[in-house]
Amino acid sequence: MGIKTLYLLRHAKAEEGRPFMPDKERALSEKGVKDAEKLASRLSKKDLSLDLVLVSPSVRTITTGQIIAAGLHISSAHLLLKDSLYAAETMELLKIISSVSKKINRLMIVGHNPGLMNLASFITGEPLSMATCSLIKFSFDFKDWHEILTTRASKYSLLN
């Protein structure tokens, strides 16, 4: 049996929105940058490696993804912006994940609530909550990401 690992990372704390500012343009707050750097440092100590990082196309998710990737020495070639991740709900997220190549064993999604939290709850079958900059790791006993549509995680852990 293959083992696939999925990491769901909610972006770090963002600045409050301002009038006439598109939501996608909200940047990380100072606290958000510090939290993302702390998480990157903790993950680097665990020797975490990722094959692919899919990032929602908002300033706050891109910055969070870049900080984590830099901390883990992951090439920017492994960071892909995925437009459909922005404001994606459970079924859209499952569709995105299920279409990832089976050559990818360790996948990270950097996105938003409520979508990530709802997806995490769906995968585990129990209600989970995700604060900003929280990371959940799921392990699956399958070889093809397509099976995420029908298979629950064999184990999961909250890494924040």
Legacy VTK file of the C-alpha trace (Angstrom):
# vtk DataFile Version 3.0
C-alpha trace
ASCII
DATASET POLYDATA
POINTS 160 float
0.000 0.000 0.000
1.222 3.494 -0.734
1.329 6.238 1.830
0.305 9.744 0.890
0.662 12.691 3.239
-1.515 15.772 2.978
-0.799 18.969 4.904
-3.506 21.612 5.182
-2.108 24.993 6.213
-4.362 27.930 6.956
-2.643 31.205 6.088
-1.114 33.181 8.953
-2.846 36.201 10.509
-3.691 38.866 7.936
-4.205 42.588 8.253
-7.778 43.792 8.557
-9.404 44.629 5.262
-9.636 48.297 4.303
-12.425 49.964 2.345
-12.143 49.369 -1.424
-9.289 46.898 -0.930
-9.939 43.552 -2.614
-9.855 40.701 -0.077
-7.161 38.921 -2.110
-4.776 41.830 -1.501
-4.796 41.640 2.294
-1.209 41.101 3.465
0.036 39.260 6.537
0.139 41.258 9.732
3.393 41.517 11.667
2.117 38.752 13.975
1.236 36.644 10.914
4.775 36.908 9.537
6.256 35.956 12.946
3.849 33.011 13.338
4.672 31.699 9.845
8.408 32.025 10.538
8.002 30.135 13.843
6.062 27.362 12.113
8.677 27.158 9.318
11.396 26.823 11.938
9.518 24.050 13.795
8.856 22.158 10.552
12.471 22.482 9.499
13.556 20.855 12.788
11.265 17.921 11.931
13.004 17.591 8.533
9.677 17.963 6.775
9.942 17.642 3.030
7.216 18.345 0.492
6.854 17.365 -3.153
4.313 20.043 -4.036
2.757 23.096 -2.363
-0.494 24.380 -3.868
-1.216 27.961 -2.837
-4.357 30.069 -3.067
-3.706 33.251 -5.103
-4.081 35.807 -2.304
-1.263 37.912 -0.865
-1.662 36.353 2.606
-1.550 32.732 1.369
1.315 33.374 -1.054
3.399 35.036 1.676
2.623 32.225 4.152
3.582 29.612 1.527
6.806 31.434 0.645
7.874 31.709 4.314
7.232 27.973 4.892
8.975 26.993 1.630
12.009 29.164 2.450
12.231 27.644 5.947
12.142 24.143 4.464
14.503 24.987 1.575
11.831 24.080 -0.947
12.427 25.455 -4.432
9.834 27.937 -5.671
9.324 25.538 -8.595
7.445 23.326 -6.110
5.092 26.194 -5.162
2.146 26.463 -7.519
-0.583 29.094 -7.444
-3.958 27.465 -7.929
-6.727 30.001 -8.637
-9.491 27.568 -7.721
-8.175 27.320 -4.128
-9.362 30.848 -3.362
-12.635 30.566 -1.374
-12.811 26.845 -2.253
-15.186 24.678 -0.264
-14.885 20.967 0.555
-15.908 19.468 -2.798
-13.736 21.878 -4.799
-10.761 21.147 -2.514
-11.306 17.395 -2.878
-11.457 17.807 -6.658
-8.168 19.757 -6.670
-6.410 17.194 -4.439
-7.796 14.204 -6.354
-6.320 15.561 -9.596
-2.743 15.746 -8.219
-0.305 13.332 -9.877
0.193 10.072 -8.010
3.956 10.723 -8.255
3.436 13.372 -5.537
3.607 11.742 -2.097
3.748 14.802 0.187
1.315 17.577 -0.699
0.631 20.848 1.116
-2.353 23.105 0.493
-2.081 26.708 1.722
-5.559 28.165 1.860
-8.418 29.696 3.798
-11.198 28.945 6.240
-13.919 27.876 6.277
-12.901 25.631 3.363
-9.816 24.042 4.952
-11.526 23.483 8.298
-14.554 21.914 6.586
-12.295 19.685 4.486
-10.320 18.601 7.577
-13.582 17.766 9.358
-14.801 15.830 6.309
-11.567 13.814 6.010
-11.513 12.862 9.701
-15.252 12.515 10.177
-15.136 14.770 13.227
-15.411 18.534 13.717
-12.012 20.242 13.680
-11.148 23.902 13.921
-8.160 25.669 12.412
-6.788 28.918 13.774
-4.616 31.111 11.549
-1.267 29.496 10.729
-2.408 26.098 11.936
-1.312 22.993 10.110
-2.932 19.575 10.025
-1.106 16.521 8.708
-3.095 13.594 7.287
-1.752 10.181 6.302
-3.573 8.012 3.791
-3.036 4.373 2.885
-3.445 4.745 -0.863
-1.312 5.180 -3.971
-3.472 7.566 -5.991
-4.784 10.943 -4.775
-8.067 10.197 -6.553
-8.900 7.906 -3.634
-9.224 10.923 -1.306
-12.790 11.195 -2.597
-13.744 7.946 -0.851
-11.068 7.205 1.762
-10.747 8.641 5.260
-7.319 9.457 6.693
-5.611 6.564 8.485
-4.216 9.089 10.970
-3.912 12.805 11.436
-2.240 15.294 13.747
-2.525 18.997 14.405
0.908 20.631 14.175
0.263 24.132 15.524
LINES 1 161
160 0 1 2 3 4 5 6 7 8 9 10 11 12 13 14 15 16 17 18 19 20 21 22 23 24 25 26 27 28 29 30 31 32 33 34 35 36 37 38 39 40 41 42 43 44 45 46 47 48 49 50 51 52 53 54 55 56 57 58 59 60 61 62 63 64 65 66 67 68 69 70 71 72 73 74 75 76 77 78 79 80 81 82 83 84 85 86 87 88 89 90 91 92 93 94 95 96 97 98 99 100 101 102 103 104 105 106 107 108 109 110 111 112 113 114 115 116 117 118 119 120 121 122 123 124 125 126 127 128 129 130 131 132 133 134 135 136 137 138 139 140 141 142 143 144 145 146 147 148 149 150 151 152 153 154 155 156 157 158 159
